[in-house]
């Protein structure tokens, strides 16, 4: 229990992390599983969509020139020469004064150049009567009007949505290259911990960090495995590190107490690049590497764990999954309803309430008080260069 030799700034901790950032990995998956994933390739269409002239209405394919003189007082009669359904081309060209009954999506017959909706004609036996002219091309879909062959339709880094998946299918693509989901292994330490979801008893506390961290990793696009609750025992902790993973996140045991073994183990068996950060909460954060895996040591106090995750571990996962490095919360710029005090040189994460368009500090700010993060509307960040913020100062609120 000698305390921290020094504390790095948040910027220094992020810079160290970026310097050991894992390589981006890609994989090819079926488009049916690609929604929510990030493209690792640019997609260029090799086909026109649609690939043919098609009817946009249920009606009658005609030659516009045949009904140029049509009027209510003198309708033009066209003979019905057949039917065309979607997927079944009509081999006989459309002749003068003829029409062909056509369904939506069916190919326009050779010689036809417009479609009259069924409700705009009168059917009389094997003829239709047309009472007004229409323009050439009316109600006809043209080749490539949606997508043109050679067109770039989706760029690398695109976060695929359901409509994107549909587009991929429409241009004949059944599999795409995407960024791999990073494998994240959770190690939760503490002799005082009970399994998640069990009632706390005596001097024991229930594990809140594991389910919270798992939810955060999934939100940011990672795949999660867990070592469960690991005793404060060096051998057990080191054994829990032996997992197939790209990133290891350790919750608890990250500080300088008698049972905080994790930083020492990482320094002995890997590399401990950062230990102690100038921020509140989450100052006992550690960052290092173990067998080519990046390791984040997060405090056991739940709010400090949440803060440390978003600033460091989550940032790396979001970057690996193409989600960028920004905090994944909506933002709102509002004035402070009261002054806030900090310490110059330290970044502060402050839970806040919003009332009548103004921001005030939540009454409970303890690093262990997770309910305060549930009750708060969001948080703001007091930068290192500020020791105080005056009433009325415009601040950015990150909405939970």
N, C-alpha and C positions, 0 to 999 in steps of 0.2 A: 504494500500500500504506500507507494512512493509518490503517487500523483502522476499527472501527465508531464513528460519532459518539456513538451511544447504542443501547441495546438495549431493546426493548419487552417487557413481560411477556406471557406466553401469553394472558392474559385480554384485554389490549389488542389483540393481534394478531387474536384471534377477533372482538372487537367491531368492529375496522376491516373485517374480512372480511364480517361480517353487514351492515354499513352499505352495502356495494357488492354485496350478494347479487343474483344474476340473478333475473329474473322467472320464476316457475314456468310452464312451458308444458305444454299438454295436446294430446292427439290421440285420435282414435277409431280403434280397431282391432277386428278380428274376435276373438271370444272364444277361438277356437282358438290365437291367439297371445298371449293375455292372462295366462297363468300366470306368476307372478313379477313382474308389473307392479303398479303402485299405482293404485287407483281414484281418479279425479278427480271422481266424482259419487256421489250416494247412489242406490242401486237399490231401488225399490219394486215389488213384484209387482202386476201388473194382473189376475192370474188366480189361481184356487184350484189347488193341486196336492195330490192329484188333483182333477180337475174333475167327478168322478162317483163314485157308490157302486161299488166294485169288489171282486172276490173276492180274498182273500189266500191262498187255498189251491186246489189241484186237488180238486174234490169235487162236491157237489150243492147247488144253491141251493134253499132251502126257506122255508116260512112257519113260524116257531118255534111258533106256536099249534097247528099240525097234529101236533106230536110231544110235546106237553106230558105225555101219558100214557104215553109209550114206556117200556118196561122190558124187561129180559132175558127175563123170563117171558112177556111179551106185547109183542113188537115191533110197531111201526106200519109199515104198507106204504104207500109213496108211488109213484105212477106216473110214470115218466120221460117227460117231454113234449117232449124235444128237447135240443139241445146249444148252448152259447154259448162262442165263442172270443174271445180278446183282439181288440179293434178291430171286433167285429161285434155290434151290439146285437140283442137278441131282441125282436121286435115284439109277441109274444103275451103278455099278462099271465099270471102264475102263479096258477092256480086252487087251490081247496082240495083237499088230498090229492094234489097234484102236486109234482114236483121237476124240475129241469132240470140236466143234467150241465154243469159249468162249469169253466173253466180259470183258473189264477192270472192276475190282471190283467184278466179279462173283466168287463164291466158286469153288475151285479146286475139281474135282470129285474124289471119292475114287479110289485109284490105280494110279492116275495121280501124277506126281512129277515135271513137268516142263511145260513151255508154249513157243511155237514158235510163234513169231510175224507173222501176216498175210502176211507181205511183204516178208518174208523169205521162203515161200513155193509156189508151183504151185498147183492149184486146178484142178483136172481132174475128172469130174463127181462127184461120191460120195467118191472120194479119194483125198488125198494130197500127193505130192511128196516132200520129204525132202532130200536136197543135202549135208547137213553137220550135224554132231552131236552137241548136246548142253549138258551142265552139268545139273545134277539133281539139282533142286531148282531154275533154271534160270527163271527169270521173275515171281517168286512166292513170294507173301508177306506172312510172317509167323505170327502166333498169337503172340501178344505182341511186335512186332518189333518197334512200336511207343511208347506204354505205357504198362508196365507190371502190372498185378494185385498186389496190395500191395505196389506199388511204390509211394513215396511222390512226388507230381508233383508241388505243389505251397505251399509256406511257409507263415506263419503269417507275416503281414507287407508288403506283395506284393502289389505294385501299379498296379492294373489290367489293361492290355492292350487288344485290340481287339482279338489278337491271344490267350490270356489267356482265354477269354470268350469262344472262340471256343473250346478250349481244355476241359473246364469244361463241355460243352455240349456233347463232344465226349465220355466222361466217364460216362454220364448219370446223371449229376448234374444239377438241374434246379433252385436252389436258394443257396445263400451263405451268411455267416455272414460277415459283413463289419463294419468298424468303422463308427459311425454316423457322419454326417456333423454337426459341431457345429453351433448353432443358434447365429448369431451376430446381435445385434441391434445398429444402428447408431443414434446418437443424435448430431445434428449440431446446435450450438448456435451462436447467433449474431443478434442484432437489425439492423445492417448495411447490412445484407445479402439479396440478391435477389435470387429467385429460379434458380436452375441450368439451364444453357442454355439461359437465358434471357440477353439482352444487359445491361451492367452497365449504370446507369444514376446518375447525380448529385453526391452526396457524398456516394452513395451506391456501393457495389461491388457484383459481381455474385458468388454464391457458387460454388467453384471448388472442395472442399474437399469431398463432398458427393459422386459424381460420381466416383472420384478417389478412395476413400476408398471402395466403393461397388465393383469396378473392382479388387482391391487388395484382398479383402476377397474372391471373387469368384475364383481368381487365386490360392489362398491358400487352397481352398476346403470347405469354409464355406457357409452357407445359410444366406442371408441378409434380414433384415427388417429395416425400417427407420421411425423415428419420424418426418422427415422433418425438416424444419428450426424452431428452438425453440427460442423465445425471451429471452433476458438476464433478466430473472425473476425467482427467486428461486422456486416459486410454479410451474411454467410451466416446468422448468428443472426437478424438482423432479417427476412431473407427467409423463414426457417423459421416466423416468427410469422404469415405470411400464409396462414391456413387457415380454413375454415368451421368454427368451433368456438364453444362457449359458455365453455369453460375451457381455458387453456393451462398445462401443467405443464412446467417446465424443470428438467432434472436436470443438475447441474454448473454451474460458473461463477457461483455465487451469492454468493461471499464477497468479499474485498477484495484478492485477488492481482492480479498484473500482467495475467493473461489472463482475469480474471473480469469480462467485459464486460457481462454480462446486466443487473445492476442499473443501470448507467449508461445502457444502451440504453433500459431501461424508463422511467427518470426523464426521458430526453430526448424519447422518442416517445409516452409514455403517462403513467402516474402510478406512482410507487414510494411506497406508503403506509407499508410496514413493511420495514425491513431490519435484521436482527439481533434475535434473541429470547433472553430470559433462560431458556434451557433447555439441557440436555445429554443426548444429542447433538442436533444439528440447530440449533445457535445461528445459523448463517449464513442461515436462512430469510428469504426476501423475499416480499412480497405486494403486488400492484399491479393496474393495469388497462391494457389496450391495446385501443383501438378497441371499447370497451364490453364487452370480454371480461375476466374476472378471470384474473389470472396468478399462479401460485405458483412461486417460485424455490426449488428444493430442493437440498440439498448433494449433491455427487457421491459421498461415502462412503455405501455401501449401507445401513448401519444408520441413519445420520442421515437418509438419504432415506426409509426406511421410517417412521421416527418422525415426520418432518415431514409426510409424506403423511397419516398417520392423524390427526394433530392438526389439520391445516389443510385441505389439498386434499381428502382423503377425507371430512372432516366436511362440506364444502360439497356434494360429490357425493351423499353419503348424505341430506343435507337436501333436495336437489333431487329425489331419487328417492323421497321419502317414507319413508326408512328411519330417520329421526331423526338426532340429532347425537352420540349416545353412541358410544364406541369399540365396534367390532363383534366383541367377544371375550366368551366366557363368563367369569364372575368367580368367584373363590373367596376367602374370608376366612380367613387362616391366620396363625399367629404367626411372627415372625422367629426364626431359629435363630442369628443373630449380629447385632451392631450394624451400622448403615449410617451413613456420614458423607456429608453434602452441604454445600452452601453456601447460607446463608440468602439468600432473594431469587431463587433459581434453581430451576426445576422440573427434576427429574432422572428420566430414563427408564432404569430399571435392569433388565437381563436377569437372571432368577433360575431357580434349580432348586428343585424340591420333593422332599423326602425325609423319610419317616416323619412326614408332616403338618406339617413346618416348612419355612420358606423361607430359602434362602441365596443370596447373590449369585453369579452365574456368574463363573468366574475370568477370563474374557476379556470386556472391556467396550469395546474400541476401536470407534470409529465405522465403521471399514472392515471389521470382522470379521463378515461375514455368517454364517459357519458357526456363530458363537456364538448367533445368533438361531434357527438350525436346531436346535442341541443343547439350547437352553434350553426350559424348560416354559412360560415366559411372561415377563411383565415386571410391575414395579410402578412406581408414580409417587411420588416424594418431593415433597411440595408445597413451594412457595416459602417458606412460613413456618417450615419445619423445617431445622435444620442437622444433625440426627442423629436416628436412630430406634434405640431401645434393643432389646436382645434380649428377645423375648417380646411386643413390640408387634404388635397385630393389624393386618395390612395386606391390601389388596385386590390379588390377583394376577389379571392379565388373561392368560388361557390362550391361547397360540398355537394 
